[in-house]
Each structure stands twice: as structure tokens, then as C-alpha cells.
Amino acid sequence: MSILWRLFAVIALVLANAFFVAAEFALVSIRRTRVEELVAQGNPTARVVQQAIRDPDRFIAATQLGITVASLLLGWIGEEALAPIFLPILRLIPDAWIGPVRASVAAVLSFALITLLAVVVGELAPKSVALQDPERTALLVARPILWSFYLFLPFIWILNGAGSLFLKLLRVRPARGHERVHSVSELKMLLEASRREGVLEEEEQRMLESVFDFSRLTARQVMTPRPDVITVAADAPARELIALFRQTGRTRFPVLGPGGIDDVVGVVSLKDLWLDMPLTETDLQRPVRDWMRPALFVPETKPLGDLLEELRQDHARMAILVDEYGGMAGVLTVEDIVEEIVGELQDELDREPTPFQKVDEHTFIVSGQLRVEDAKAELGLDLPLGEDYETIAGFILTYLQRLPSEGETLMYHGAQLRILQMRGPRIVRVEVTLPAEHPARSASAPGR
């Protein structure tokens, strides 16, 4: 074989190596959904790509076999092809300096040049191109890779079988497929990276992370707890219900029977009264039970997603949560569930304060009912999550093991918590001061 043909073979093998490298990274990197979209648009080459990513093990094996064969052939003929190029140049150097090792130096220079070509042109460049534009690269290499797959099929079958047998001897289960599956924590890291790059807004990131956390929440973690539930007696006149709406801004109330707070007999909505508008004086004297609907009772431990589905099926907007003893633990509305994803919804009827108010960069006044995990996410207040409590008030009671008094202060890991307001045994408001070196993560009133 002449030197010219050998040089041509070296270039062809480097390009073949580059082709198989680009094909491997393109097939691994391309999004399956984008391929399906191209197939739906009638792109015939996309069907070949779809075939490849549906059976990635064998097609990736074809690319790896191609890379291996090209590399071996390049190493075999590369030195013989390039060494004659360096020898005339090396003969310009006096024999006294390099004479005995001239051929060895030519071989070393040939090896260095082959390595440079193989790494830069055959590996790094095609990999970068494939990762930057996997869609176009995959469409370009799809048909040649399909032909290579059929050409190498007997060898692929033998090599895959040998590899699987070797793994079985090592008692390692062979991996199936090359799909990239991310855990929730990895997805959150991707969202954080997307926000830093400007692809996502901070609020969009928070909402998407809330979706990931949604499945692990229970009704108890989101409910309005029993002490905060506003109820109306079944025998109370409709006039009292309207007054209660004006005072609280709420539109739905649990209806109680003669047994008190644990005797919920239904749920009443102001909407049901509006359907009978205008109300006469006689209507205003009618008992609330005339407008109430059956209540939906669920255990407080019910997962939030399951509860939302049950509310949909029952066409209900409020659920009554019961504890293990059958007593009312609290109530939960569809709005409460939606707020777990989109954040706090304050409309013109809401009169409840936001979960916290910012005093300065390091000081906040928070509700005692603010959840510990929300305080950590929104303020950076690093309190431990406990099995026996969900809220700031619960943490304080667990930490002190007694009821605090107004004005009392406790310190935890550099953060100061001062009790601003008590209502009987309940902790209503707490002033949180974060250490100066640990500013709050949020500068505005949050969602949940």
C-alpha cells in the first residue's frame, strides 16, 4: 500500500471514529418527546431515530463496536502511514545527534500525531457537536447507524451475550436501556440550575418544586387546625350565617349538631343562600340546616393527592378531617390544596394575615401556625422537623416542654424566637430574628 493510500486510510478511520462518537452521544442525548414530535410531523428519518432509541442497547453497541474497530485499525496502520512523512525531516538532523534513533523518533512523532487526531478530531469535536445539537446530529447519522447495526449484528449478538454471561458470573444484573431517569432531588437540582441560567423564574421554580413535594404531604399538614375552624350551629338562623360571612370573609362553614365541635352534621356554603336570593325576613329566620350539604369526612392522614381526587369525585369543596379518636382534627378546602402548588391566594374576601411579615432583613413576625418546612424554605429558619409537630408553635412547645409566656425568648442555632402574642394556651405570633450571617431567603410575603 502506497503512502498516499495509507494517509487516506488514516483520515477515513479518524472520520469514522468521529462519526460513531457523534452517533453515540446524539442517540443518548436526544429527547424522546422531540423525536415523537418529528415522527408525528411525518419526518421519515425521525422514524429511524425512534427505532434506535427504543432499542438503545443494541444500537449503542453498534456505535461502540465501530469506535473500537476504527481505533484498532488506526493504531495498526497509522504509524506506518505517518512515519515516512517524518523521516525525511529527521534526516536533516545530523546523524551524530539522532542517527541511531531516527526511526524510533519518527515512530514516536507518528504516535503523537495519531493520538492528537484521534482525541481532538475523532472524540472531542464530534462529542461537542452532538451534545450541542443532538437533534440534527441524530437525524444525520440515523440511516448510516442503521446500516452499521445490520452489518455488525452478528458481532453485537456475540459480544452482548458474552458481556451478559460475564456479568452473571459476577452476580451483577445487566442494565436495561440507556434512558436517563432522574430522582426528585436531581430534578430539583436541574430546576435550580435552570433558574440560575435564566430559563425559569424564581416563582416558576417554586411552583414546580411544590408539585414534587405534593405527593408526600398529608391532609394534616395542610389543614386548618381544629382551634382555627369557624363553625355555625345547625339551628342557627340564616341571618347569623350571613353575619359570620361578613365578619370572617369565609364562604363555607362546618355545621354543628347539639354535640358540639365533634358533632359535624354537614357543610354550608353562602352560595346556597345566594341561589335563594332575595331572602325574605322569613328566610333569614330559617335554620342553617335547611341549606347545608352532607359533609365529606376523611382521616387526617390521607395523602393530599388522594384527597383532592375524592373531593373531585364528590363535587365537594371542603373536607372534615377526623383524628384516630373520631373527633374533628380540622378542615381542608380545595383552595388550601391549590395553594400548596401556586402559593397563597389572597382575594378581596380574605381577611387572614399572611404567614409572616418582614420587619427588616433579618427579622420577621410569623404566625405560630406557620409550618416548619415553610419557615425553612421561605425564611431560611433551620428548625428540625418533628413527628409530633408541624408548626413553629409546635416546635416551641416541644423545645420548652411547657407553655411559654408572652415576651419569652428562646435561642436555637443562632436564631432568636420571641413570643409576641398568646391567646390562652395558643401561640399566636412569634418574632423570628435570624443571625446576621444567615439572611432570609425570601424578601417578600410568600405563598406556602
N, C-alpha and C positions, 0 to 999 in steps of 0.2 A: 504493500500500500504506500503510495507516494505521500510526501509530507503535506501536500495540499489537501489530499483526501482525509488525512488524519486530523488536520486543523478543522476541516468541515465537520468531521465526526465529533470533535470536542465541542464545537459551537452547538451542534444539534443536540448533544447529550445535556449540555448546560440548559438549553432552552426546554428540553423535555423535562428535566428536573424542575425547572421553574413552572412549567405547565401543571405538573402533578401537585406541586406545593400549593399553587393558586387554587386548584380544584379542591383540594382537601379543606383548606381554610374557608373557601366560599361555601361549600356544602355544609360545613359545620356552623357557619355564622349567619347564613341567610334565614330570615324569619319565615316560618311555615305559613303564617297567615298571609304574608305578602305573596308567596308562591301560589296559594289557593286563590288569591285575588287575580293574579295574572292568568291562571287557568280558567277562571270564570270569564275573563275578558277574551278568551279564545286564543291565547298565545300557545302555539304548538310546542315550542321549546320548553316552556314552563312545565308542560306535562312530563317531559324527560327529567327535569329537576325534581318535580314532585315524586317521580318514581324513585329517584336516588335518595331523597331524604326520608322516604317511607321505609327504605331498607338500608340504613346508613352503614351498618356493619360491613356488608359486602362491598359497597361502593367505596367506602373509606379504605378498605383492604386493597382495592384495586389501585387507588392513588398511592398508598404506602408501598405496594409492590413495585409500581412504576418508579417511585423515588429511589427505592433500593437498587433496582436494576440499572437505572441511569447512573447512579453514584458509583456502582461497582465497575461498569463499563468505562466511566470517565477516569477512574483511578487506574484501570488496566491500560488504556491506550493514551492517556493524557501525557504521561511522562515521555513516551516515545515520540509523541507528536510535537511537543514543545521543546524538548532538549536540543534538537538540531537547530532551533532558532537561536538559542543562547550560545551554542558552541562557537560560531564564527565571531561573535562579540568577545567571548572569553579568550579567543586566540590572539586578540590584540594585546592581551596582558602578557608580559614576558614569561617564558617557561620557568625561569628561576623563581618566580613568585607563585605560580599557580599550576605549573605544568603537570605534576603528578596527580593533582586532584581536580583537574579541569572538568572531567566527565562527572565527577561527584557534585561539583558546584553547579553544573548545568542541571543535574537531576534535582538538586535542592531548589533551585530557582524555578524549575518546571512545577515541582510540587507546590511551591508557594503560590505561583500564579493560578494553578488549578484550584487550590483551596480558596483563593480570593474570588475567583469566578463562581465557584460552587456556592460559597456563602452569600456573596453580595447579589449576584445575578440569579443564582438558582434557588436561594432561600429567602433572604430578607426582602428583596424588592417585590417578588410575587406575593409574599405573605402580606406586606403592607397594602398592596393594591387590592387584594381580596378582602381584607378586613375593612378597608375604607369604602369599598363599593361591592359588597358580596352579591347583590342582585345582578348587576351587569356581568360580573365575573362568572357567576354560576350559569347564566344564560349562554355565555361564550363557550364555556368548557363542557356544557352538558352532553352534547352529542359525542364529541371525542371520548369523553369519560365512559359513556355507554358502550362505545365500540371497544375501548380498553377493557371494560368489565367483561365483555363476552370473550375477548382474546385471552384474558388472564383467568377465566372462570375455573378451569381445572386446577390451576395452581392455587387460586384462592380457596377452593374447596379443601384441598390437601392441607394448606397452611392453617386455615381456620380450624380444621379438625385436629391437627397436631397441637395447636395452641390450646384448644379446649381440653384435650387429653392431658396436657402438661399442667393446666390449672386444676384439673380434677385430682391429679396426683398430689398437688399441693393443698388440696381441700379448699380451694378458692372457687367460689361460684362465678362463672363468666358473666361479665357485664352485658346487659342487653341494651342496644341503642346508644345513640350519641346525643339525645335531646338534653338540653340544659334545663334542669329543674332547680328553682331557687326556693330556699326556705323563706319564711316570713321575715326573719331578721335580715337576710340577704336582700330581699325586696325593699325593705326599709332603707338599707344602705344605698340601693340604687336610686330610690326616691330622693334621699339626701344629696347624692351626687348630682342628680338631675336639677335639684333646686339650686345648688351651688353654681351649676353651669348656666342657669337662667332658663332652663327648659320648663320648669314648674315654678309657680308662685308658692310662697310660704303657706298660704291658705289651702291651695290645692294639695300640697304635700300633707298637711294636717288631716284633710278630709280623707285622702287615700289611706293614710296610716290608721285612721279611725275605722275604716272598713276592715282592715286586717285584725284589729282588736275586737271588732264587733262580736265575732263568734265565741269568744271566751267570756263575754260578760253575761251575768245572770240578772234576772229582774230585780233582785235585792240590791244590786249595786247601782241601779239607776232610779229606783222608785222614789216617790215622795214618802218619807217615813211616817209612820202612824201619828207621831205628835204634831206633824205639819198638815195632816189631812183635814180639810174643811168639809164638814158633813151637814146634812139637813135631815130633820125628823120626817118620817113618812106622814105624820098627822099635821105637820106644819102647813099653814096656808100658803098658797102660791105667792101672795104678797111678800112673805118672808123670803122666799127663794129669789125674787127679783131684787129685794134689798141686799141679800147676800152677794148677788152678782155685782151690784153697784159698789159694794164695799171691797170686794176682792178682785174683781176683774175676771174671775174664773167663770167658765160656762158649763162645767159638768161637776156634779157632786154625788158622792155616795149617799144613799138614802138609808137611814137607820130605823130599825124597829124598836120596840119597847125595851129590848135587851141592851141597848147602848152601842158603843163603838164596835163591839164584836158581833153585832146583830145587823149585818148589812142585808137589806131586803131588795135592793135594786140600785139603779143609777138613773139620775135625772139630768136632762140637758135643757138649757134655756131655749135651744132650737125648737124643742117640742112645744114650748109655750108660745113661741112666735108663730107656729103654724096655726094656732087658735086666735091670733090677733085679729081685731082688737078684743082684749079681755074686758068683760063686764065686771061690775063690782061683785057679782055672784061668783064669777070665775076666780077672782082674786081671793075669795074665801074658801075655794075648794082645796082639799088636801093635796100635797105634793104627790102622793101615791097614785093619783089619777093620771099623772104624766110620766111616771117612772117606767123604765125598761128593766128586763131581767139583767142581773149583774153577771159578769164573767169572772169566776173565781179560779185562780191558778196558784200553784205553790211559789213561794218567793225564790226558790232555787231554779226555776225554769230558765233555760237559756234564752237570751234575748231574741235570737233569730226565730226560735220555735214559737215564742210568744207573739211576735209580730205576725207570723203566719196564722196563728189561732185567732188573733184579732181580725185579720182579713176575712177568714172563713166565717166568723160570727158577725161580721159587719159591726164590730164594736169599736169604740174609741177609747174606752177606759177598762182596765182590768183591776180587780180587787185581789191583792196578794195576801196569802194566808201563810202563817208560820206552822211549825210542826205540831202546835197545840190546837190549831184550828182558829186561832184568833187572827184579826186583821193586822198584817205587818205593815201595810202601806198600800198605795195605789200607783198605777202606772198608766200613762196615756200614750197614744201613738206619737204625739208631739215629743214626749220625753225620749222615745226611741229614735226618732228622726234627728233630734238634737245631738245624739251620740255620734252622728256622722257629720252633719253640716254645721254643728255648733249651736250656741244659744240663740233661740228665736224670740226676740222681744218685739211684740206688736203693740198696737195702741191700747190694748186692754190689759197687758201685763203690768203688774204693779210690784212684782218681786224684785229686790235688788239683784244686781249682778253678783256672781260668786265672790268677786274681790274688787277692791277699789285701790288704785295706786296712789300712794302718798308722795313718795319720791322714788329714786332709782332703786333703793334697797328696802323700802318699807311698803307694806300692803296691809289693808284691812280686809279680812276674809270672813266668810260665813263659817260657822262651826260645822255646817253640813257639807262644806267643800270636800270632795273626795281626795284622799291622799295621793292617788295616782294623777289626778288633775293638777293638784298643787305642785307635784314634781314636774309635770310636763309644761305647765304654764309659767310657774314661778322659779323653778329650779330648786324648790324646797325638798331636800332629800330626806324624807321620813320613811321609816320601814313600813312595808305592807304587812298587815297582821291578819290572822284568820278570824279574829274576834271583832274587828272593827273595819270600817270603810272610810271614815271621815276624819277630819282634823280633830273634831271633838272626841271621837273615839280614841284617837292616838293619845290625846292629853289625859283622858280618864285612865287608859291603860298604863301610861307612863307614871302618873301620880298615884294610881291606885286609891284615889279618893276624889271627892268633888272639890274643884278649885273655887276660889272666891274672886270677885271682880278686882282687877288690878294685879293679880298674882302673875308672876313671870317664871318661865322655865326656859332653860337653855338646852339645845340639842345640836351637837356637831357645829357649833358656831352660830346657829340661827337662834334668834330670840322670839319666843311666843308669849304674848301678854294678853290675858283675858280682859277684853273690853266690856263685855256685856253678858250677864247671866239672866236667865228667866226661869226662876225656880231652880231645878237641878240641871237645866239645859244650858249648854254653852252656845250663845247666840253669835257673838262676834269676837274675833281674835286679831290682834295686831302682830304681823309677822315681819321681823327685821332680819334680812339676810346679811351675812358677813360681807364686808366691803370688797373682798377679793372674789366674790361669787355673785355677780349681778343677776337680776331676774332674766329669764329667757324671753319673756313677753313684755311689751311696753304698753299694751292696751288691754282693755277688758276682753276676756276670752270668750270662746264658746266653751264647750265642755272639754 
